[in-house]
C-alpha cells in the first residue's frame, strides 16, 4: 500500500488564519487549526506570520506541499531591508476613497474596465498606493517592494528569497495588473506612486514558488475568493455567495468581464480562467451587529429572525454600517425605515437584518446576471450561511436554487487543492468530492418581490440609486 500523501492549505483572512491538512488524492481533511488576527483595517503583518506559525508549530513538516490563500487587495510595503515600512492597509480600509474617485475620473470607468478589468474603489491596492504617496511621502520614498498579503506570507515561507511571487488571481485585484493583457501596468504604478518598486513575479496557477524550511513544495497561492472557487469546484451556471466578514458573489468563466459601472470586478481565478466578482464590505457583521443591539447571542438572533413575519412587518434595513463597496458608497451608514410602534419588535428587527443582507447580495447577483452570466444555482457559504433564517430566505430573495455545502473552510480547502495540483504536475487540479448539506428552491416569490421592491425604493430615497 502506498503511503498517504498530505498537503496543507492556508487561509489568512481578515479575522484569522486557518490551516487544513488534506489527503492529496481524495481531499479528505485530516487536521485543522486556527489562530486569531487582530481587529482593524491597518495591521502589523507580523501578526499574520505569528498566527500562521501558531497553526503549524512544526512548519507543516508532514506536508508534501503547501499553498497560501489570503485576503485580497491589502498593501504590504517593504523597505530595502525587507521589513515593513507601514502597517498593511487592508481591503476594508476606505481612507483611499478620494484617490479611487480621482483615478476613475482621470482615466474614465470604461477605460479601467476594458484595459485593466476593474474600476477603482477604495478596496483596491492601487488606491492605497496613491494614498500612501500623498499622505506619507517619506514612507513611500522608503518603499522598495509592494506585496499583497498572500505574497508576503508565501515569501516568508520560502525563506524571503530575492524574488517574491504572486499569482494571477491576486494580482488581478491590485488595479495595476491588466487581466486582458495578463501583465503589470507599471505605467499606472509610476503615475500614482511616483516610482515603480519591485513587484512580485506572477506565477501560473500550477507553478511553484519554492520550498518551505521543512522542504515542502510551495504552490503559487491565490486570492481568497479564487481559493474558495477552487475549493468548491464551481461548475458552469453555479455562483458562490459567501457571507463572511465581507460578502462576495462570484463565479468562474472562460471569458473576461468588462463592466464600466464598476459593480462587477473582472478578476482572474486560480485555474487560468476568470472570476467575475462583486464584493460588499457589510455581510455577516450585519447579523452580529443587530444581535448585539438586541442583546442576544447569534443562536437567539437566528431564532428571532425565523419567528416573525416573512417581510419583517414592513421594516426595511439598508445595512451599509461600515460604508459600502457595492454600491460604491464609502461614507454611507445603515438606515432603518418603515418603523411603527406595532412593528418595532425584536423578531422584526432580526428579520430585517437578514433580509437587508440578502437584498444586498441579490442586487449583486443581478449585476452578475446583467453581464450575461448564468446564475441558476447558488452555493451559499461562509459563517453567515450557518443561520437557518438566512438559508430559509435565500432561495426566494436570490431567485435561485440554493445549495449549502457542508460547513468547511473552503478558502483553505482551495489552497490545499492548489497545493496538490502543483505537487502532481498534472494539467488540471485534482477532482475532490463536494459534499452538500441542504438544498432549497424558491417557494414564495411574491413576498420576496415585495421585500426587494422596498429595498430598492429605500436605496433610491437615500442615495438616488
N, C-alpha and C positions, 0 to 999 in steps of 0.2 A: 504494500500500500504506500502510495506517495505521501510524503509529509504535507500537512496543510500549509499553504502559503497565505500569509496575512498581510494586509495593508492598513494604513491609517489615514483617515480624513479629518481635517480640522476646519471648524467654522469659528472664525474670530469675528464675532458680531459686535454690535454697539454695546450690548449689555454683558456679554460673557464670551468665554472661549469654551467650545465643546469639541470633544475628540471621540471618534469612533474607531475601534479596531474591528476589521471586517475580513471575512474569508474572501480571498481574491476571486475565487471561482464562482461561488454561489451568492455572494452578497450577504451572507448570514452575519449578523452583528454579534461579535464575541465579547466585547467590553466597551465601556463608555466612561467618560469623565467630563467634568466641567469645572470652571473657575470663573468667578465674577470679574467684570471690568468696572472701573469707577464710572459714576454718572457724569454727564456733562457733554458739551458739544465741542470742546477742545481738550485733548487728553495727552498726557505724557506717555509716549509709546512704550516706555519701559514697563508700564503696567500690562500691556499686551504680551510682552515677552515673558513676564513673570507668570501670567495666567497660563500661557502655553506650557511652560515648564511645570507648573502645578498639575496640569493634565497628564503629563508624562515625565515623571521624575527620572526615568531611565532613558529619556531621549528617543522613545519609540524603537528601542533596541530589538524588539521581537518582530518588527515590521520590515518587510522587504521593500516597501515603497511608501512614501508619504506625500500628501498634497494638502495645500492650504487654500481654503476659500475664505474670503473676508468681505466686510462691509465695503461698498464701493465709494469712489469719489474723494475719500479723505486725502488731505495733503500732508505728506510726510517730507519735510525739508531737512536735508542733511548738509553739514558743513564739509569742508575738505578733509577733515579727520574722520568722517563717517558718523559723527554724533549729531543728534537732532539740534537744530538751532531755534526751534519754536515748537510749542505743543501742536500736535496734529489737529488740524481743523476738520471736523467730521462732516459727513453728508448733511446732517440736520442742523448745521451751524449756518444761520441765514444772514450773517453780518455782511456777506458779499452781494446782497440783493442789488445795491446801486451799480456795482460793477457788472452784474449779469444784465441789467437793463441797458447799460451803456453798450455792451457788446452786441446785444440784439439790435439796437438802433444803429450802431456803427456799420455792421455788415448786412443787416436785414435777416429776418427769420427764414425766408426762403433760401437764402444763400447757406445759412447754417445747416438747414435740413438736407439740402442737396449735396453740399460739399463735405460736411462732417458727419451727418446722421442724427445730430442732436441740436436743439436750440437751447442756448444757455439759460439755466436757472441757478439760484444760489447753491444748490447741491453740488454742481459740477466743479471739478478741480481747477479748471481754467479761471473761474471767477474768484476762487480763493487765492490763486497766484496773483491776480490783479489787485486784490485787496491787500495782500502782503506787500507788494511793491509800493502801493500808495500809502499805506498806514505804518508799515515797519520797514522803511527803506534800508536801514542798516542791517536788519536781519536778512532781507532779500539779497543784499550785497554778499553776505556770508554764505548764501545757499549755493552749494556746488552740485547737489543731486536732488532730483524730485522723484519720490516713490509714492505708491499707493499702499494701503495697509497690508494687503496680501503680498505685495512685492517685498516690503520691508521684512515681514516675518519669514518669507522664503529665503531672502538674502541672509538673514540671521541664521536660519537652519543650515544653510550651505556654508557657513563659516565666514560670511561677509567677503565674498570674492570681489575682485576689482570690477567685474561687470555684473551688475544686478539684472534681474529679468522680470518680465511680466507676461501676461497672455493677452490675446486679442479681446476677450470679453471684458476684462478690467480696463484695458487701455481705451476701449470704446466709450467709457464713462467719463473720460477726462475733459472732453471738449477740444482737445488738441490732437486727437488721433482721428484720421479720416477713415470711417468704416468703408465707404465706397472704394477708396483708393488703397486701403489696407496699409497706411503709413502714417507716421507722425507728421503733423503740420508745424514744423519748428518755426515757421514764419509767425504763427499765432503766439507761440511762447515768447518769441522776441518782442512781438507787439505789446503784450500785456505785462511782461516781466523785465523787459529791457536787456535781456540776455537769454541764452539757452543753456541751462545747466544740463548735466548728464541725465539722460532718460534711460530707463531700463530697456533692454532688448526684448522685443515682442516674440515670444515663442509660439509655435503651432500647438494645437490642442493636445497632441500626444507626445510632444517633445519633453525633454528633461532639463532641469535647472541645476543639476549637480547631485551631490550626495550629502547626507547628514553626517554629523560627527560619528554616529554609530554605523555608518556605511549604507544606510537605506537610500534607495534612489529617490530623488526629489522630482515630482511632476511639476508641470508649469504652474499649476494653481489656477484660480479663476475668481471672478467676482461672485458675490453671494447668490444673486439671482440666477446666474448661469449655473452655479453649483446646484441650486435647488432644481432647475430644469433637468440637469443631468441625473440627479438623484431620483427624480420622479419618472424619468424615462418618458417625457411628454411625446404624444403621438399627434399626427395631423388632426386638426379640429378640436384639440384639447388646449385649454388655457389654465394656467395655475393662478390662483388667487391666494396670496399669502397675507395673513393677518398677524403681524408681529409688531415690533417697535414701529416699523413703517408698514404701510400696506403696499403690496405690489401686485400687478396684473401683467402677466407676460406669457409668451409662447415662443416656440422655435419655428422658424420659417426659412425656406431656401432663399427667398428674395428679401433684399433690404427694404426698409420703410423710410420714406422721406416725408415727414409731417411738419409743414411750415407753421402749424399752430403751436408746435412745441409740446402738445399733450402726449404724443407717443414718441418716446425716445428710440431711435434706431440703433440699439446696442447690438453687439455680437454675442453669440453664445459660446459654449465651451466645446463645441463639436466641429467648428468650422462654418457653421451656418449663422443665422441672425436671431436676435432676441428682442423683437419689438416689445416695449415695456412702458407701463405707466406706474408711477410711484406716488404715494401720499405720505406726508410727514405724520399725519394722525392716523392711528389704527387701533391696536389693542389697548393703548392707554386711554382711548375714549371710554372703554368699558371700565378700566380700573379707576380712572378719574371720577366717573359717575358713581361707582361703588363707594369710593371714599366720601363723596358728597353725601351719599345716603347712609354712611356709617355702617356699611355691611362688608363682609368678605365677598370674594368672587363667586363662590357657590351660591350664596344667598342672593347676590345680584342676579345670577343666572336664573334662579327660581322666580324672582320677582319679574324679570323680563318675559318669562313664559307664562305668567299668571294673569296678566291683564289683557285688555282688548288688543286685537291684532294690529290696529292702526294707532296704538298709544293714545287713544281717546282724543285724537286731534292735535297732540303735541308734535312739534317739528323741531328737531335739533340739527343745526348746521355746525358740525363739531370741529371747526378749524381752531382748536385750542392753542396750538403751538405755531400759528401761521400755517400756510399750506403751499405745497408744490404743485399739486394737481387738483384744482386750478392754481395757477401761479399767483398766490396771494400771501407773500411772506409776512405781511403785517396784520393779517386777519386774526380774529378771535372767535371763540364759539358764541353762538346765539341760540336762544330757545324762544320759539314763537308759538302762538296759539294757546297761551296759558289761561285757564279759568280756575275758579275755586273748585269746580267739580272734577277737573281732570288732573289737577296737580297732586298726584298720588305717587308713592314710591314705585308701584308697578308700572305706571305710565312713564315715569322718568327713566326707569331702567330700560323699558321697551323702546323709548325714543332714541336712547343712546345706541342700541343695537341697530335700529332702522337707519339712523343717521350714518353710522359706519357703513352699512350695506348699500345705502343710496350713493355714497361717495364711490364705492367700489363698482357699483352698477354703471355710474357715469363713465368710469374708466374703461369698463368692459365695452360700453357702447362706442367709445372713441377707437378702441381696437377694431371693432367690427366695421367702423366707418372707413378703415383702411383696406377693406376687402378681405379681412382675416376671419376665417370661420371660428366661431366660439360656441360650439354646440354642447360642449361638456366642460365643466369647471372642476378642477381638482382643488379642493379647499384645504389649505394647510396653515401652519403657524399656530401660536398659542391661542389666538382668538377663536380658532376653529374648534377648540375643545368645548366651548359653550354651547349647550343644546339649543338655547334661544337663537344663537347665530345660525347654527346648522339648519334649524327648522324653518327659518325665514329666508334662507339664502336662495333656494330654488325659485321662489316667486319673485323676489326682488331682482335677482340677477337674470331671470328669464332663461334658465339653462338647467340641464341635468347636472346634479351635484354629486361628485364622488368625494368622499372623505377618506383619504388613505389612513392606514393605521398611524397613530401618532409617532413621529420619528424626527430626528434631526436631519432633514433632507438636504440641507446645505452640506453638512459634514459627510452625509452618505454620498452625495455627488462628488465631493472631493475624493472620497475613498474609491469611488468608481473610476475617477480620472487616474488615480494612483495605480490601480490595477491595469488600466488601459496602457499607461506608459510602461509599466513593467512587462506587459505581454508583447509589446511591439506590433500588435495587430492594427489593421487599418480602421477598425471600428471598436467602440467601447464594449466591454462585456455585457451580456444580457442577464440582468438580475430580475427576479420575480417582484412584481409590485403587489402589495397587499392592501386591499380596500376594506375599510371598517364599515362604512354605511354609504348608502346612496339614496337620492330622492329626486323627484321631478316636480315641476310647478303644478300646484293644485288650486291656488286661489289667485289667479291673475288680476281679478277685479280690485281687491283691496291693495295689491301691490302697485297697480297703476295709479290709484288714488294717492298712496303714500309718496310715490316718486313724483307725482304732479305737485304735491305740496312742497316737496324738497326743491323742485325746480323753481317754483314761484318764490320761495324764500331766498334762493340764491340771486334771483333776478332783482328782488326787492333790496337785498343787502348790498350786492356787488355789481348789479347790472349785467350779469352773465347768465 
